[in-house]
Amino acid sequence: MKHLQKWNGILAGLCLAMLVLALAGCGSSSNTPAPAALTGVTAGAGDQQATVTWTPVSNATSYNIYYSTSASVSTSTGSKVVNATTPYNVTGLTNGTTYHFVVTAVNAGGESTVSNEVSATPEPPAPAALAGVTATAGNLQVAVNWATVSNATGYNIYYSTTPNVTTAAVDKVLNVAGPSTVTGLLNGTTYYFVVTAINGGGESPVSNEVSAMPVPAVPAKPTGLSLSGGDTQVTVSWTNDSAATSYNIYYSTSSTFTTTSNGVNKITGAANGQAVTGLTNGTAYYFAVTAQNLGGESQLSTIKTATPATQVQIPTNPSALNASAGVGQATITWGSVANATSYTIYYLQAPASPLISGTTVKATNNAITNATSPSVVTGLTSGLNYWFVVTASNSAGEGAPQNNPKAALIQ
């Protein structure tokens, strides 16, 4: 009995010692401190994700990431990623939205306080360089065209009057929605263009470079064409157009032609009222005019015709004029003039002295038209003196009278 009591005492002591040891062990575990707040936390944006990094600590067994679209993230307000390792990609995010991140360290002693807060805005990658850019010239402007790309939110146009344009160009049109017309340019100047695509991820490299020279609209075809035939020439006139900088005359012996027809003649830089020379008298020629500027050449005007011919000259006054008096009349004779088609006798009753001029006689308008040599002027008064001149006429007009009229004292 005594031995049993002894062993019970020994067992009780052992149990008590084991209990003490166990309690001592538990006391050691509960005294392990939680990690301190992490430092060196960063967040880098990607396409629908953000990469979070931090400086690991030796007494941490794992890490938690908390994030939100609102600032001041806490362990109770943020979405949580457990057992994260640095660097860690937080995926499934929305491009263009800013996210805020904190990180905690965990061990047997618990979870640290949150780290410094960092933020990042996920964005898609910048677009690739555009291809197939074209430039079409207009009046004081150029239309720049390209195929739009799905991952671009806008486009930038850069241009210069010198080639090898970069994004550093002074002249630019920024954040356009698509193909655009660049205005305010100078006609006759060549411009060079490149285009970039942009989105939240940045700006693409520049596109292929294209060039175009703005030009005005092509003038309308000239109006008011008129022709005047001359000796081996035709004078061409028209109504000027303010939009034209020069004119071209086209002519042919064919009544129908174009600017490219065989046998058509062209005079470039023609002046209004220009004489086209070197033509053959008696041959019908057909003429048209075009107006031109930097934008190009107009259509042909209306085609008109003219025939060059030797010009008829006004006849000289007849020579060998003579007046012979008769009873109540006078007989007038003169020499013929080669290019005359008719003659007119003028006479004036005036004393024989002093001598009067032929123009004075003609001015009295006492005239016998379509006279032939010799002609008898009747109905004159006997005993009086009369003065006579003769003029020659043709289609060009009437010639001058003789300077010295002839006198006759009527019998």
HELIX and SHEET records of a PDB file:
HELIX    1   1 LYS A    2  SER A   29  1                                  28    
HELIX    2   2 GLY A  358  ALA A  363  1                                   6    
SHEET    1   A 3 THR A  42  ALA A  45  0                                        
SHEET    2   A 3 GLN A  49  THR A  53 -1                                        
SHEET    3   A 3 TYR A  88  THR A  91 -1                                        
SHEET    1   B 4 SER A  79  VAL A  81  0                                        
SHEET    2   B 4 SER A  62  SER A  68 -1                                        
SHEET    3   B 4 TYR A  99  ASN A 107 -1                                        
SHEET    4   B 4 GLY A 110  GLU A 111 -1                                        
SHEET    1   C 4 SER A  79  VAL A  81  0                                        
SHEET    2   C 4 SER A  62  SER A  68 -1                                        
SHEET    3   C 4 TYR A  99  ASN A 107 -1                                        
SHEET    4   C 4 VAL A 118  ALA A 120 -1                                        
SHEET    1   D 3 THR A 134  GLY A 138  0                                        
SHEET    2   D 3 GLN A 141  ASN A 145 -1                                        
SHEET    3   D 3 SER A 180  THR A 183 -1                                        
SHEET    1   E 4 ASP A 171  VAL A 176  0                                        
SHEET    2   E 4 GLY A 154  SER A 160 -1                                        
SHEET    3   E 4 TYR A 191  ASN A 199 -1                                        
SHEET    4   E 4 GLY A 202  GLU A 203 -1                                        
SHEET    1   F 4 ASP A 171  VAL A 176  0                                        
SHEET    2   F 4 GLY A 154  SER A 160 -1                                        
SHEET    3   F 4 TYR A 191  ASN A 199 -1                                        
SHEET    4   F 4 VAL A 210  ALA A 212 -1                                        
SHEET    1   G 3 THR A 223  GLY A 230  0                                        
SHEET    2   G 3 GLN A 233  THR A 239 -1                                        
SHEET    3   G 3 GLN A 274  THR A 277 -1                                        
SHEET    1   H 4 ASN A 265  ILE A 267  0                                        
SHEET    2   H 4 SER A 246  SER A 252 -1                                        
SHEET    3   H 4 TYR A 285  ASN A 293 -1                                        
SHEET    4   H 4 GLY A 296  GLU A 297 -1                                        
SHEET    1   I 4 ASN A 265  ILE A 267  0                                        
SHEET    2   I 4 SER A 246  SER A 252 -1                                        
SHEET    3   I 4 TYR A 285  ASN A 293 -1                                        
SHEET    4   I 4 LYS A 304  ALA A 306 -1                                        
SHEET    1   J 3 ASN A 322  GLY A 326  0                                        
SHEET    2   J 3 GLN A 329  THR A 333 -1                                        
SHEET    3   J 3 SER A 375  THR A 378 -1                                        
SHEET    1   K 4 ALA A 367  ILE A 368  0                                        
SHEET    2   K 4 SER A 342  GLN A 349 -1                                        
SHEET    3   K 4 ASN A 385  ASN A 394 -1                                        
SHEET    4   K 4 GLY A 397  GLU A 398 -1                                        
SHEET    1   L 4 ALA A 367  ILE A 368  0                                        
SHEET    2   L 4 SER A 342  GLN A 349 -1                                        
SHEET    3   L 4 ASN A 385  ASN A 394 -1                                        
SHEET    4   L 4 LYS A 406  LEU A 409 -1                                        
END                                                                             
